[in-house]
Amino acid sequence: MRPATGLLASPGAVATAAREQRLATFAIIGGTGALGAALAGRLAAVGHEVCIGSRDAVKAETFAAGIAVGAGGRISGAGLAEATGRGEIVILTVPYAAHADTLAQIREAAQGMIVVDATVPLRPPKVGTVQLPAAGCAAVEAAQILGEGVRVVSALQTIGAEKLASGGPIDADVLVAGDDGEAVEAVRAMLGELGLRSWHVGPLANSAAAEAMTSVLIQLNRRYKLVQSGVRITGRPKDGPAASAGLSIRPVAGLPLFGPGDDLAGAILAALAATGEALHEGDVIVVAQKVISKVEDRAVPLAGVKPGPAAREAADKADKDPAVVELIATEAQELMRVVPGVIIARHRTGHVLANAGIDASNVADGDDGPSVLLWPLDPDASARALRAALEARFGVRLAVIVSDSLGRAWRMGTTGAAIGVAGIKPLRDRRGETDLFGRELKATVIGVADEIAAAASLVIGEAAEGTPVAIVRGATYDPDPADAGIGELLRPLEKDLFR
């Protein structure tokens, strides 16, 4: 048995060692199950050696060999006691029915160690009903069986195996209970490495709350058809600003000029790292459509476009380049208005705007002469891809809006508008709420994605500013984990009163 090098110092040293050295070896008892396997994969992915323990040593070795291929060979398998002895921190992920017997088998090997108990006292078939044991909770039972030589910490009861196995960011918190503060901070440092936000919720006996919460989450999943629901702690520091203190919009400085195939997410991450900026939970990243189109190679040289008769006729009427009009027609479901100087089109994505979004500003000429830039093929997909990359780096929930400047009927000037979204519902339906005088709101549905895009356009700019990305912090919106996209913001054709 080795001490957990780098993970048993002061809380500050714990976090530093966990980030910089990543030397601790973990034993996962019950690691052939879904939760244990997911934890093994996450721990190995950030550089830890992991030993999976099972009653059947051969089964553990075979299982470990099967998942070690994608983890750089850092996962091994052994029997229960041997796996425990190989670890520096032990994580227990067995069903409650095997809890006491497993603890008895590893008791001797676990002396002097930290044992993280993720067990939930579920008793089929009533897994949706709280059934805590006589000791008060499974974690206290574990401490009683293992004895005073083992520091038991409770964690991970409310984090589903499917979430951990996804490899992506997890929109839920971990409740950590334990009597030994040093051991608790070691476990929290490990959770931080895995991209999980955790809270020390007090003594080990308080594990009862997390264990009971699992049955509550099961009920919520069943009743509301949720997938892997979790717990999120909200609030603010006692002396901190109120949650509604204000909205901030900051451009991301230092971004390069973009071209086809460039790594937009990587460039944003590099620019943020250069300034020490981090993305926070709920931040909205607003990205100008032009840079999305550039990296997705949506520039079209006009010399290669052959306008047809219909495009030439519309070009004569609108006094525009026939090649540009041909591209407008190709990108549009229909040309709604064609008058001198203006073509209003319904874009193939459903947006109504001038020239189907085709633009030549801030587009460099190529070897074949002038080029114009088309919208991304799927702005929602572009937003989803960028959101996934940024969330994977920062481990927080984000939203992404792809914006463009659109004109408005009956008003002069353009404003920023959302053309693609991820992680945010573009509408915020407030019907049913009450106003200051108690009157029920009957028709208040806010185009929140457009409002955020318009606010961000104040710092993104349209000329030579060179700042195509902005961070909007403090905006009120409804997250959309299903990523349904921009569709609900677009007025259906049957509700178009001016056709």
C-alpha positions in Angstrom: 0.0 0.0 0.0 1.4 3.4 -1.0 0.4 6.8 0.2 -1.5 8.8 -2.4 1.5 10.8 -3.6 0.6 14.4 -4.4 -3.0 14.0 -3.2 -2.7 14.0 0.5 -1.2 17.4 1.2 -2.9 20.7 2.0 -5.9 21.5 -0.2 -3.9 23.9 -2.3 -1.1 21.5 -2.8 -3.6 18.8 -3.5 -5.1 20.6 -6.5 -1.6 21.6 -7.8 -0.2 18.1 -7.6 -3.3 16.6 -9.2 -3.1 19.0 -12.1 0.7 18.9 -12.7 1.8 15.4 -11.6 -1.2 13.1 -12.0 0.7 10.3 -10.4 -1.9 8.7 -8.2 -3.0 5.2 -9.0 -6.7 4.3 -8.4 -8.2 1.0 -7.6 -11.8 0.7 -8.7 -13.6 -2.1 -6.8 -16.5 -3.3 -8.9 -14.9 -1.8 -11.9 -16.5 -4.2 -14.4 -19.8 -2.5 -13.8 -21.0 0.5 -15.8 -20.1 3.2 -13.2 -16.7 1.6 -12.5 -15.8 1.2 -16.2 -16.8 4.8 -16.9 -14.6 6.1 -14.0 -11.7 3.9 -15.2 -11.9 5.4 -18.6 -12.1 9.0 -17.4 -9.2 8.5 -14.9 -7.0 6.8 -17.5 -7.8 9.6 -20.0 -6.2 12.2 -17.7 -3.1 10.2 -17.1 -3.8 7.9 -14.0 -3.0 4.3 -13.7 -6.2 2.3 -12.8 -6.6 -1.2 -11.5 -10.1 -2.7 -11.8 -10.9 -5.1 -9.0 -13.5 -8.0 -9.2 -14.3 -11.1 -7.2 -13.2 -13.0 -10.4 -9.6 -11.9 -11.1 -9.6 -13.4 -14.6 -12.8 -11.5 -15.4 -11.2 -8.3 -14.2 -8.1 -8.8 -16.2 -10.1 -9.7 -19.4 -12.4 -6.7 -18.9 -9.5 -4.3 -18.3 -7.6 -5.5 -21.4 -10.7 -4.8 -23.4 -10.9 -1.1 -22.4 -7.2 -0.4 -21.9 -6.6 -0.3 -25.6 -8.2 3.1 -25.9 -6.7 4.3 -22.6 -3.0 4.0 -23.5 -2.7 0.7 -21.6 -3.2 2.4 -18.2 -5.9 0.1 -17.0 -5.2 -3.3 -15.5 -7.3 -5.9 -13.6 -7.0 -8.1 -10.5 -8.9 -9.7 -7.7 -10.5 -7.5 -5.0 -7.7 -7.5 -2.4 -4.9 -7.4 -4.9 -6.5 -4.5 -6.8 -6.9 -2.6 -3.6 -3.3 -3.1 -2.7 -2.2 -1.7 -6.1 -4.1 1.5 -5.6 -3.4 4.7 -3.7 -7.1 5.7 -3.6 -9.8 3.1 -3.7 -13.2 3.8 -5.3 -16.0 1.4 -4.4 -18.7 1.0 -7.1 -20.5 -2.2 -6.2 -24.2 -2.8 -5.9 -25.5 -2.4 -2.3 -26.3 -6.1 -2.1 -22.5 -6.8 -2.4 -21.5 -3.8 -0.3 -20.8 -5.4 3.1 -19.1 -8.6 1.8 -16.9 -6.6 -0.6 -15.8 -4.3 2.2 -14.9 -7.2 4.4 -12.7 -8.7 1.6 -10.7 -5.5 1.0 -10.6 -4.4 4.7 -7.0 -5.5 5.4 -5.6 -4.2 2.1 -7.3 -0.8 2.5 -5.7 0.1 5.8 -4.2 3.6 5.7 -6.0 4.5 2.4 -8.8 6.7 1.3 -11.8 4.7 0.2 -14.4 6.6 -1.9 -17.8 4.9 -1.5 -20.2 5.6 -4.3 -22.6 3.0 -3.2 -26.3 3.7 -3.1 -28.6 1.5 -0.9 -31.0 0.6 -3.6 -33.2 -2.4 -2.9 -34.9 -3.7 -6.0 -37.6 -3.6 -7.1 -38.3 -0.4 -5.2 -35.2 1.5 -6.4 -37.3 4.7 -6.6 -38.0 4.7 -2.9 -35.5 5.9 -0.3 -34.4 2.9 1.8 -31.5 4.0 4.0 -29.8 1.3 6.2 -29.9 1.2 10.0 -26.5 2.9 10.2 -28.0 5.9 8.5 -26.3 5.5 5.1 -24.1 3.1 3.2 -21.0 5.3 3.6 -21.2 5.1 7.4 -21.6 1.4 7.1 -18.5 1.3 5.1 -16.5 3.2 7.7 -17.8 0.8 10.4 -16.7 -2.3 8.5 -13.3 -0.9 7.4 -12.3 0.5 10.8 -10.5 3.6 11.9 -7.5 3.0 9.8 -9.4 3.8 6.6 -10.6 7.3 5.7 -13.9 6.9 4.0 -15.3 9.6 1.7 -18.7 9.5 0.1 -19.1 10.8 -3.5 -20.6 10.2 -7.0 -24.0 8.8 -6.0 -25.9 11.3 -8.1 -23.7 11.1 -11.3 -24.9 8.5 -13.7 -22.6 6.1 -15.5 -23.9 7.2 -18.9 -22.8 10.8 -18.2 -19.3 9.7 -17.1 -18.9 7.3 -20.1 -19.8 10.1 -22.6 -16.4 11.7 -22.1 -18.0 15.1 -22.4 -18.8 17.8 -19.9 -21.3 16.9 -17.2 -24.0 19.4 -16.3 -24.3 18.2 -12.7 -22.5 18.6 -9.4 -21.0 16.0 -7.0 -21.8 16.0 -3.3 -18.8 14.9 -1.3 -19.2 13.9 2.4 -16.4 12.9 4.8 -15.0 13.4 8.3 -11.4 13.9 7.2 -10.9 17.2 5.5 -7.6 16.3 3.9 -9.1 13.1 2.3 -12.2 15.0 1.1 -10.0 17.6 -0.7 -8.0 14.8 -2.3 -11.2 13.3 -3.6 -12.4 16.7 -4.8 -9.1 17.3 -6.6 -9.6 14.0 -8.4 -13.2 15.0 -9.4 -11.9 18.3 -10.7 -9.5 16.5 -13.0 -12.4 14.6 -14.4 -14.2 17.8 -15.2 -16.7 17.5 -12.3 -17.7 20.3 -10.0 -17.9 19.2 -6.4 -19.1 20.5 -3.0 -18.0 19.3 0.5 -21.4 18.8 2.2 -20.1 18.0 5.7 -19.5 14.9 7.7 -19.8 11.4 6.4 -23.2 11.0 7.9 -24.5 13.6 5.5 -23.9 11.0 2.7 -27.5 10.0 3.6 -28.8 13.0 1.6 -26.8 12.1 -1.6 -27.7 8.4 -1.3 -31.4 9.3 -0.8 -31.3 11.7 -3.6 -30.5 8.9 -6.1 -33.9 7.4 -5.6 -35.5 10.8 -6.0 -33.6 11.3 -9.3 -34.8 7.9 -10.5 -38.4 9.0 -9.9 -37.8 12.2 -11.8 -36.3 10.3 -14.7 -39.3 8.0 -14.8 -42.0 10.6 -14.3 -40.7 13.3 -16.7 -38.9 11.0 -19.1 -35.5 12.5 -18.3 -32.2 11.0 -19.1 -29.6 10.9 -16.3 -31.0 13.8 -14.3 -28.6 15.2 -11.7 -28.0 17.8 -9.0 -26.8 21.3 -9.5 -26.0 23.7 -6.6 -26.9 27.3 -7.3 -26.3 30.5 -5.4 -23.6 33.1 -5.0 -20.9 34.0 -2.5 -22.3 35.8 0.5 -20.4 39.0 -0.2 -20.5 38.6 -3.9 -22.6 40.6 -6.4 -26.2 39.6 -6.8 -27.0 37.2 -9.6 -28.8 39.9 -11.5 -26.0 42.5 -11.1 -25.7 42.9 -14.8 -24.7 41.7 -18.2 -21.2 41.8 -19.6 -20.1 41.6 -23.2 -16.4 41.2 -24.0 -14.8 40.6 -27.4 -12.2 37.8 -27.7 -9.1 39.7 -28.7 -6.1 38.3 -30.6 -7.9 36.1 -33.1 -6.3 35.6 -36.5 -7.8 36.0 -39.9 -9.4 32.7 -40.7 -9.3 30.6 -43.8 -10.7 27.2 -45.0 -10.0 24.4 -42.6 -8.7 26.5 -39.7 -9.4 25.4 -36.2 -11.9 28.0 -34.9 -12.3 26.4 -31.5 -8.5 26.0 -31.1 -8.0 29.7 -32.0 -10.6 30.8 -29.5 -9.0 28.7 -26.8 -5.6 30.0 -27.5 -6.8 33.6 -27.5 -8.5 33.0 -24.1 -5.4 31.4 -22.7 -3.3 34.3 -23.8 -5.4 36.7 -21.7 -6.0 34.3 -18.8 -9.7 34.4 -19.5 -11.9 31.4 -18.6 -15.4 30.6 -19.7 -18.0 30.4 -16.9 -21.1 28.3 -16.4 -23.9 29.7 -18.6 -21.7 32.0 -20.8 -22.9 32.6 -24.3 -20.3 32.6 -27.1 -21.5 34.7 -30.0 -19.6 34.1 -33.3 -19.9 36.1 -36.4 -21.2 34.0 -39.3 -18.4 35.1 -41.6 -15.7 33.3 -39.7 -17.8 30.1 -39.6 -18.3 30.4 -43.3 -14.6 31.0 -43.9 -13.4 28.0 -42.0 -16.1 25.9 -43.6 -14.8 27.0 -47.1 -18.1 28.7 -48.1 -16.3 31.4 -50.3 -17.3 31.2 -54.0 -15.3 32.9 -56.8 -17.7 34.8 -59.0 -15.7 33.9 -62.1 -16.8 30.3 -61.8 -20.5 31.0 -61.6 -22.6 30.7 -64.7 -25.9 32.6 -64.3 -29.0 31.2 -65.9 -31.8 33.1 -67.7 -33.9 33.6 -64.6 -30.9 35.0 -62.7 -30.0 37.4 -65.5 -33.6 38.6 -65.6 -33.6 39.2 -61.8 -30.2 40.8 -62.0 -31.4 43.3 -64.6 -34.4 44.2 -62.4 -32.3 44.5 -59.2 -29.2 46.1 -60.9 -26.9 43.4 -59.5 -24.2 41.1 -60.7 -25.9 38.1 -62.5 -23.4 35.7 -60.9 -24.3 37.0 -57.4 -28.0 36.7 -58.2 -27.5 33.1 -59.4 -25.9 32.3 -56.0 -28.8 34.0 -54.2 -31.3 31.9 -56.1 -29.3 28.7 -55.4 -29.2 29.5 -51.6 -32.9 30.6 -51.5 -36.2 28.7 -51.2 -37.8 31.7 -53.0 -37.0 35.2 -54.1 -39.7 37.2 -52.3 -39.0 40.7 -53.6 -36.8 41.9 -56.4 -36.6 45.7 -56.8 -33.8 48.0 -57.9 -30.9 47.5 -55.4 -32.6 44.9 -53.3 -33.4 41.2 -53.4 -35.3 39.8 -50.4 -35.1 36.0 -50.2 -36.3 33.2 -48.0 -33.1 31.4 -47.3 -33.0 27.6 -47.5 -32.8 27.5 -43.7 -36.0 29.5 -43.4 -34.6 33.0 -42.6 -35.9 35.9 -44.6 -33.1 38.4 -45.4 -31.5 40.4 -48.2 -29.4 38.6 -50.8 -29.9 35.2 -49.0 -27.1 36.2 -46.7 -24.5 36.4 -49.4 -21.9 39.1 -48.8 -18.6 40.3 -50.1 -17.4 42.5 -47.2 -14.3 41.3 -45.4 -13.8 38.6 -48.1 -10.4 38.7 -49.7 -10.1 38.4 -53.5 -8.6 35.1 -54.7 -6.5 34.2 -57.8 -9.8 34.0 -59.8 -10.8 37.5 -58.8 -13.7 38.6 -56.5 -15.4 36.1 -54.2 -18.5 36.2 -52.1 -19.3 34.3 -48.9 -22.3 32.1 -48.4 -23.8 31.1 -45.1 -22.7 27.9 -43.4 -24.5 24.8 -44.7 -26.0 24.2 -41.3 -25.5 27.1 -38.8 -27.0 25.0 -35.9 -24.5 22.2 -36.6 -21.6 24.7 -36.7 -22.8 26.1 -33.3 -23.1 22.6 -31.8 -19.5 21.6 -32.9 -18.0 24.8 -31.4 -20.0 24.4 -28.2 -18.8 20.8 -27.8 -15.2 21.7 -28.2 -15.3 24.7 -25.8 -17.3 22.7 -23.1 -14.8 19.8 -23.3 -12.0 22.2 -22.5 -13.6 24.2 -19.7 -16.0 21.6 -18.2 -18.9 24.1 -17.9 -22.3 24.4 -19.6 -22.1 27.0 -22.4 -24.3 28.2 -25.2 -23.2 29.3 -28.7 -24.9 31.6 -31.1 -23.9 32.1 -34.8 -24.9 35.7 -35.7 -25.2 37.8 -38.7 -26.4 41.4 -39.3 -29.9 41.4 -40.7 -32.2 44.2 -41.9 -35.7 44.6 -40.6 -39.0 45.3 -42.3 -40.3 48.8 -41.7 -37.1 49.9 -39.9 -33.8 51.3 -41.2 -30.4 49.8 -40.3 -29.3 46.3 -39.5 -29.0 44.5 -36.1 -27.3 41.4 -35.0 -29.5 38.3 -35.2 -29.1 34.6 -34.4 -28.9 32.3 -37.4 -27.8 29.2 -35.6 -27.7 28.2 -31.9 -26.6 25.4 -29.6 -27.3 25.0 -25.9 -29.9 27.8 -25.8 -33.6 27.9 -26.5 -33.9 30.8 -28.9 -37.3 31.8 -27.5 -38.0 32.5 -23.8 -41.7 31.9 -23.2 -43.0 34.0 -20.3 -46.7 33.5 -20.8 -48.3 32.6 -17.6 -46.0 34.7 -15.5 -47.3 37.9 -13.8 -46.3 41.5 -14.2 -45.6 44.0 -11.4 -49.3 44.4 -10.8 -50.2 40.7 -10.8 -51.6 40.6 -14.3 -50.9 37.4 -16.2 -48.7 37.7 -19.3 -50.7 36.4 -22.3 -48.4 36.9 -25.3 -44.9 37.6 -24.0 -42.5 35.3 -25.9 -39.0 36.8 -26.1 -36.6 36.2 -29.0 -33.7 35.9 -26.5 -31.2 34.5 -29.0 -31.7 37.6 -31.2 -31.4 39.9 -28.2 -28.1 38.4 -27.2 -26.8 38.4 -30.8 -27.7 42.1 -31.1 -26.0 43.0 -27.9 -22.8 41.1 -28.9 -22.8 42.9 -32.3 -21.9 46.1 -30.4 -18.4 44.7 -29.8 -18.1 42.3 -32.8 -18.6 45.1 -35.4 -19.1 44.9 -39.2 -16.1 46.8 -40.6 -12.4 46.5 -39.7 -12.8 45.7 -36.0 -11.4 42.2 -36.5 -13.2 40.8 -33.4 -15.6 38.1 -34.7 -16.2 36.4 -31.3 -17.7 37.8 -28.1 -18.5 36.4 -24.6 -21.8 37.4 -23.2 -22.0 36.7 -19.4 -25.1 37.1 -17.2 -27.7 36.7 -19.9 -31.0 35.1 -18.8 -32.1 32.3 -21.1 -33.4 28.8 -21.0 -30.7 26.1 -21.7 -31.5 23.5 -24.4 -29.6 20.3 -23.7 -31.5 18.7 -26.6 -30.0 21.3 -29.0 -33.1 21.7 -31.1 -31.6 24.7 -32.9 -33.0 27.9 -34.3 -36.2 26.5 -35.8 -38.7 27.8 -33.2 -37.5 31.4 -33.7 -38.6 31.3 -37.4 -42.2 32.3 -38.1 -44.0 29.4 -39.9 -45.2 30.2 -43.4 -48.9 29.8 -42.4 -48.4 32.6 -39.8 -46.8 35.0 -42.3 -49.3 37.8 -42.4 -47.7 39.6 -45.4 -47.4 36.9 -48.0 
